[in-house]
Amino acid sequence: MQFIDLITQKNRIRTSLLQRIEAIVDHGQYIMGPEVLEIEKQLAAYVGTKHCVSCSSGTDALLMPLMAKGIGPGDAVLTTPFTFVATAEVISLAGATPVFVEVLPGTFNIDPELIGHAVDEARNKGLDPKAIIPVDLFGLPADYDRLETVAASHGLWILEDAAQGFGGTFHGKRAGSFGLVGATSFFPAKPLGCYGDGGAVFTDDDELDRLLRSVRVHGQGDGDDKYQNVRVGINGRLDSMQAAVLIEKLAIFDDELIERQRVADSYSSRLKGRVQVPEIPEGYTSSWAQYSVLASSTAEREKIMGALQKAGIPSVIYYRIPLHLQKAYEGLGYKKGDFPISEDFSSRIFSLPMHPYLKDEEIDRICDVIVNS
Ligand SMILES: Cc1ncc(COP(=O)(O)O)c(C=O)c1O
């Protein structure tokens, strides 16, 4: 059994995808070719933003807005310690300091009520708080109603980390469209993935769109001379083959989201009581990047994961170490006990196979193993 089945999906799009790839081989615009412009238009329409700037990874999609907004040394950017490392890494890469904010016990997402406290903490450290990066963890958008209000009250702007959330919604608005700017990843295992690295940035802000396009290509100027560099940028371009994969996969994405919801519903109805199943609050939908559950203790997690492994069923821990306890962030001065909810999640969480092509019999088999373990 696969944790994420990309083979069945590939078989579904294979013929049309190969036609697109052949066209790229022949037209020769391998980077930023017509497929890239096409997918940017399609993605902006899908997410519901005025602009989409494609780029080379989800990490670059997070880094580019920080660079475009001039985030740097002395600035603080608030984010959660219960996320993939890239969310905090880009803050450090920009030269700023991550300030962690605890997550909510129900949803794994950043707690808006604690933003004010983190702003004070940043100021006490002599930092200038500038922005928040909420993460749509496991596919569920963060609480943007409250986050947008609290961010505005502290003069902060929001960069949505929708690397996992792409496809999720909050009051009908799609992930990627919240805050000033949103970022997503097209890493192959993501809900919408390509066949390599890729990412995209979304915004309604014309000036930010212009800056992002410059940062994406080594800070190039607006004029005809592409070797005129007006700011420091990166090589963040997306290549045409990846864009072609995304075009084919976006066409079946809504159908896949329905199937992901089917899998999640089956899991939740069977596993409730044996483990703590994910909570999707009223008004939200998840893209189910991961289906993550909480065991009652670390020992229980080991027992269940051991039983799954014995049955040939893969399961994975996201995330075993919260970021404030990672070696790379030792220098920030956090210690064990600073974020008890995140630490508790790290000790009990695990994720089950999740993809649109998981059959009902497979779900039954996974649930049987867990319930009987
Ligand atoms: C929450 C989160 N942020 C950022 C990233 C970085 O994306 P990428 O791997 O495409 O650089 C990922 C994915 O790996 C992620 O899960």
The ligand as an ORCA input file, in Angstrom:
! r2SCAN-3c Opt
* xyz 0 1
  C       3.897     23.913      5.574
  C       4.932     23.894      4.493
  N       5.560     25.044      4.167
  C       6.492     25.081      3.198
  C       6.838     23.947      2.482
  C       7.948     24.035      1.482
  O       7.581     23.636      0.196
  P       8.688     23.039     -0.802
  O       9.054     21.689     -0.334
  O       7.970     23.026     -2.128
  O       9.835     23.981     -0.822
  C       6.177     22.739      2.773
  C       6.410     21.506      1.992
  O       7.254     20.747      1.999
  C       5.224     22.702      3.806
  O       4.610     21.562      4.151
*
